[in-house]
Amino acid sequence: MWSAAGSVMDNIAEGFDDGSTREFIRFLGYSQRSCSEVQSQLYRALDCKYINQNQFERAYEIASECRKQIKGFRKYLRDYDFKE
């Protein structure tokens, strides 16, 4: 889970550093999928009783919000990129 969460940030940084909007959008997609991976691993942690239901729900909601924000940012960049 630590690795997947770190991948969210790392892919944003790597895509931004490229300098190309299209490449940034692509790496944001990787970040979005890493959020989904975190959510998947949260289910595993709950099933193994590493976390309780309240911890699961809070962390899952944070990952969902992160995924939604990345998705919205990708849409903004795609719309903006085509207007130029």
Kinemage of the C-alpha trace (Angstrom):
@kinemage 1
@onewidth
@group {chain A} dominant
@subgroup {mainchain}
@vectorlist {calphas} color= white
{ca met a 1} P 0.000 0.000 0.000
{ca trp a 2} L 2.901 2.314 0.813
{ca ser a 3} L 4.328 1.777 -2.653
{ca ala a 4} L 1.020 2.368 -4.449
{ca ala a 5} L 0.374 5.561 -2.484
{ca gly a 6} L 3.887 6.777 -3.255
{ca ser a 7} L 3.316 5.947 -6.913
{ca val a 8} L 0.454 8.442 -7.005
{ca met a 9} L 2.831 11.274 -6.126
{ca asp a 10} L 5.775 9.954 -8.109
{ca asn a 11} L 3.827 9.703 -11.353
{ca ile a 12} L 2.510 13.241 -10.984
{ca ala a 13} L 6.048 14.527 -10.482
{ca glu a 14} L 7.474 12.465 -13.328
{ca gly a 15} L 4.766 13.510 -15.765
{ca phe a 16} L 5.035 17.175 -14.822
{ca asp a 17} L 8.802 17.162 -15.256
{ca asp a 18} L 8.492 16.023 -18.883
{ca gly a 19} L 7.124 19.406 -19.958
{ca ser a 20} L 4.553 17.993 -22.391
{ca thr a 21} L 0.862 18.365 -21.560
{ca arg a 22} L -0.004 15.097 -23.273
{ca glu a 23} L 2.693 13.239 -21.366
{ca phe a 24} L 1.541 14.832 -18.105
{ca ile a 25} L -2.016 13.678 -18.811
{ca arg a 26} L -0.709 10.157 -19.428
{ca phe a 27} L 1.179 10.078 -16.125
{ca leu a 28} L -1.837 11.488 -14.302
{ca gly a 29} L -3.680 8.427 -15.608
{ca tyr a 30} L -1.071 6.222 -13.942
{ca ser a 31} L -1.595 8.188 -10.731
{ca gln a 32} L -5.335 7.725 -10.969
{ca arg a 33} L -4.905 3.975 -11.337
{ca ser a 34} L -2.531 3.934 -8.367
{ca cys a 35} L -5.355 5.425 -6.277
{ca ser a 36} L -7.492 2.482 -7.334
{ca glu a 37} L -4.679 0.139 -6.351
{ca val a 38} L -4.592 1.705 -2.880
{ca gln a 39} L -8.329 1.104 -2.586
{ca ser a 40} L -7.904 -2.521 -3.599
{ca gln a 41} L -5.193 -3.009 -1.014
{ca leu a 42} L -7.390 -1.401 1.635
{ca tyr a 43} L -9.881 -4.222 1.098
{ca arg a 44} L -7.078 -6.713 1.607
{ca ala a 45} L -5.970 -4.950 4.797
{ca leu a 46} L -9.535 -4.980 6.108
{ca asp a 47} L -9.990 -8.660 5.268
{ca cys a 48} L -6.747 -9.510 7.082
{ca lys a 49} L -7.877 -7.360 10.050
{ca tyr a 50} L -4.851 -5.049 9.792
{ca ile a 51} L -7.302 -2.135 9.912
{ca asn a 52} L -10.818 -1.739 11.272
{ca gln a 53} L -13.936 -0.664 9.376
{ca asn a 54} L -13.628 2.997 10.411
{ca gln a 55} L -10.004 3.173 9.263
{ca phe a 56} L -10.948 1.473 6.006
{ca glu a 57} L -13.794 3.883 5.297
{ca arg a 58} L -11.708 6.979 6.035
{ca ala a 59} L -8.733 5.866 3.929
{ca tyr a 60} L -10.991 4.644 1.109
{ca glu a 61} L -12.754 8.006 0.993
{ca ile a 62} L -9.431 9.867 0.845
{ca ala a 63} L -8.279 7.666 -2.046
{ca ser a 64} L -11.636 8.210 -3.809
{ca glu a 65} L -11.358 11.966 -3.450
{ca cys a 66} L -7.788 11.886 -4.728
{ca arg a 67} L -8.849 9.821 -7.751
{ca lys a 68} L -11.723 12.232 -8.504
{ca gln a 69} L -9.431 15.249 -8.314
{ca ile a 70} L -6.877 13.671 -10.636
{ca lys a 71} L -9.646 12.715 -13.073
{ca gly a 72} L -10.962 16.283 -13.064
{ca phe a 73} L -7.474 17.699 -13.569
{ca arg a 74} L -6.887 15.353 -16.524
{ca lys a 75} L -10.163 16.517 -18.091
{ca tyr a 76} L -9.211 20.153 -17.554
{ca leu a 77} L -5.817 19.623 -19.175
{ca arg a 78} L -7.304 17.739 -22.152
{ca asp a 79} L -9.886 20.480 -22.720
{ca tyr a 80} L -7.301 23.238 -22.290
{ca asp a 81} L -4.738 21.528 -24.527
{ca phe a 82} L -7.168 21.262 -27.443
{ca lys a 83} L -8.159 24.942 -27.198
{ca glu a 84} L -4.611 26.110 -27.939
